[in-house]
Amino acid sequence: MPNHCYNRVSFYSDNEREIQEIYDIFENGTNPKTEQTVFGSFIPEPDWTKIPLTENTFKEYSWDKQRGEVGELPVMLVDEDKPFRNGLRFKSTDVMDDRWYNWRVQNWGTKWDCYDLTIEEDELPNGFQATFNTAWSPPEDIHAAIREKYPDVSISWFYDEPGMEVAGYL
């Protein structure tokens, strides 16, 4: 279980089209039925069902246990009796595919997409504010990706992780 990091992000620009693009991505993240993640909209995650295990990935990162066989693709398994087992698994070993975890930490700066997302639209069409939580720390790589894609948008990104008493601005 992570420490929850609170994020308050304000976006502002005279370019209404860019603000609307960013707003739509965050707004889509408030829909529980959506499959697209907010962070994945800025830095897309690989489709793990199409990436076979290799010599470098067939063993779990921190264990000696095999995830599956080299060349094997994970499949989505749904266990109605034990829903905690639902997810991508390798049939040969019945081990959960956890490659997403390290990929997200390395590419997003956190293991999950944003959660507890709320949006304040008071300043639309030129701006809005999103507040949300992330696991452990602010998603610095997401912040950098948004700045790179939208260099003319003013972004104020405040974070507060009270468990470790860390707060500041990106």
C-alpha positions as CSV (number, residue, x, y, z in Angstrom):
1,M,0.0,0.0,0.0
2,P,1.5,3.3,-1.0
3,N,1.6,6.7,0.7
4,H,-1.0,8.8,-1.1
5,C,0.4,11.9,-2.8
6,Y,-2.0,14.8,-3.3
7,N,-1.6,16.7,-6.6
8,R,-3.2,20.0,-7.5
9,V,-2.6,21.0,-11.1
10,S,-3.7,24.3,-12.7
11,F,-3.6,24.7,-16.5
12,Y,-4.0,28.0,-18.3
13,S,-3.5,29.2,-21.8
14,D,-4.9,31.6,-24.4
15,N,-4.9,28.6,-26.7
16,E,-8.4,27.3,-26.0
17,R,-7.9,24.2,-28.2
18,E,-4.9,23.0,-26.2
19,I,-6.7,23.6,-22.9
20,Q,-9.7,21.6,-24.2
21,E,-7.5,18.7,-25.3
22,I,-5.9,18.5,-21.8
23,Y,-9.3,19.0,-20.2
24,D,-10.9,16.2,-22.2
25,I,-8.1,13.8,-21.2
26,F,-8.6,14.5,-17.5
27,E,-12.4,14.6,-17.8
28,N,-12.3,11.1,-19.4
29,G,-10.4,10.0,-16.4
30,T,-13.4,10.7,-14.2
31,N,-15.5,8.1,-16.1
32,P,-15.2,4.8,-14.3
33,K,-16.1,2.9,-17.5
34,T,-13.2,4.2,-19.6
35,E,-10.3,2.0,-20.3
36,Q,-7.9,4.8,-21.3
37,T,-5.8,6.0,-18.4
38,V,-5.1,9.7,-17.9
39,F,-1.4,9.2,-17.7
40,G,-1.5,6.7,-20.6
41,S,-2.9,9.5,-22.8
42,F,0.3,11.4,-22.3
43,I,2.8,8.5,-22.1
44,P,1.1,5.4,-23.6
45,E,1.6,2.1,-21.9
46,P,2.5,-1.0,-24.0
47,D,-0.2,-3.6,-24.7
48,W,1.2,-6.3,-22.6
49,T,-1.0,-9.0,-24.3
50,K,1.1,-8.5,-27.4
51,I,4.6,-8.5,-25.8
52,P,6.0,-12.0,-25.3
53,L,8.4,-12.8,-22.5
54,T,12.0,-12.6,-23.4
55,E,15.2,-14.0,-21.9
56,N,15.4,-10.7,-19.9
57,T,11.8,-10.8,-18.7
58,F,10.7,-14.4,-18.1
59,K,11.8,-14.2,-14.4
60,E,10.0,-11.9,-12.0
61,Y,12.0,-8.8,-11.3
62,S,12.8,-9.4,-7.6
63,W,12.4,-13.2,-7.4
64,D,14.0,-16.2,-8.9
65,K,10.5,-17.5,-9.9
66,Q,9.6,-17.7,-13.5
67,R,6.7,-15.6,-14.8
68,G,6.2,-17.9,-17.7
69,E,8.0,-19.4,-20.7
70,V,10.2,-17.4,-23.0
71,G,7.9,-16.3,-25.9
72,E,4.7,-16.7,-24.0
73,L,2.0,-14.1,-24.1
74,P,-0.1,-13.3,-21.0
75,V,-3.9,-13.9,-21.2
76,M,-6.7,-12.1,-19.3
77,L,-8.1,-14.5,-16.8
78,V,-11.3,-13.8,-14.9
79,D,-12.0,-15.9,-11.8
80,E,-15.5,-15.1,-10.5
81,D,-14.9,-17.2,-7.3
82,K,-11.7,-15.4,-6.5
83,P,-11.8,-11.9,-8.1
84,F,-8.5,-10.9,-6.6
85,R,-6.9,-13.3,-9.2
86,N,-8.4,-11.4,-12.2
87,G,-5.8,-10.0,-14.5
88,L,-3.1,-10.9,-17.0
89,R,-1.6,-14.2,-16.2
90,F,0.8,-16.7,-17.9
91,K,-1.0,-20.0,-18.4
92,S,2.2,-22.1,-18.0
93,T,2.8,-20.9,-14.5
94,D,-0.4,-19.2,-13.4
95,V,1.7,-16.2,-12.4
96,M,0.4,-12.7,-12.7
97,D,2.1,-10.5,-15.4
98,D,3.7,-7.7,-13.3
99,R,5.8,-6.1,-16.1
100,W,3.4,-3.1,-16.1
101,Y,4.5,-2.2,-12.5
102,N,8.2,-1.4,-13.3
103,W,7.3,0.1,-16.7
104,R,4.9,2.6,-15.0
105,V,7.4,3.5,-12.2
106,Q,10.1,4.1,-14.8
107,N,7.9,6.0,-17.3
108,W,5.2,7.7,-15.2
109,G,7.0,8.0,-11.9
110,T,4.2,6.1,-10.0
111,K,2.6,2.7,-10.2
112,W,-1.0,3.7,-10.8
113,D,-2.9,6.2,-12.8
114,C,-4.3,9.2,-11.0
115,Y,-7.2,8.5,-8.6
116,D,-9.7,10.5,-6.6
117,L,-9.7,12.8,-9.6
118,T,-11.8,16.0,-9.4
119,I,-11.9,18.9,-11.9
120,E,-12.8,22.5,-11.4
121,E,-13.9,24.1,-14.6
122,D,-14.4,27.7,-13.4
123,E,-11.8,29.2,-15.8
124,L,-12.8,27.3,-19.0
125,P,-12.2,27.9,-21.9
126,N,-8.8,29.2,-20.9
127,G,-8.0,27.0,-17.9
128,F,-9.1,24.5,-15.3
129,Q,-7.7,22.8,-12.2
130,A,-7.5,19.1,-11.5
131,T,-6.9,17.5,-8.1
132,F,-6.0,13.9,-7.7
133,N,-3.9,11.4,-5.8
134,T,-1.0,9.3,-7.0
135,A,1.0,6.5,-5.3
136,W,4.1,7.6,-3.4
137,S,5.1,10.7,-5.3
138,P,4.1,13.2,-8.0
139,P,4.2,11.8,-11.6
140,E,7.2,13.9,-12.7
141,D,7.5,12.1,-16.0
142,I,3.8,12.9,-16.8
143,H,4.4,16.5,-15.9
144,A,7.4,16.7,-18.3
145,A,5.4,15.0,-21.1
146,I,2.6,17.5,-20.8
147,R,5.0,20.4,-20.8
148,E,6.8,19.0,-23.8
149,K,3.5,18.5,-25.8
150,Y,2.0,21.8,-24.7
151,P,4.8,24.3,-24.3
152,D,2.5,27.3,-24.4
153,V,0.3,26.1,-21.6
154,S,1.1,27.5,-18.1
155,I,1.1,24.7,-15.6
156,S,1.2,25.1,-11.8
157,W,1.7,21.6,-10.3
158,F,1.7,21.4,-6.4
159,Y,2.1,18.1,-4.6
160,D,2.0,17.1,-1.0
161,E,3.0,13.6,0.3
162,P,2.3,13.9,4.1
163,G,3.6,10.5,5.0
164,M,7.1,11.5,4.3
165,E,6.5,15.2,4.8
166,V,7.4,16.1,1.3
167,A,5.7,18.9,-0.6
168,G,6.5,21.3,-3.4
169,Y,6.0,22.4,-7.0
170,L,7.1,20.7,-10.1
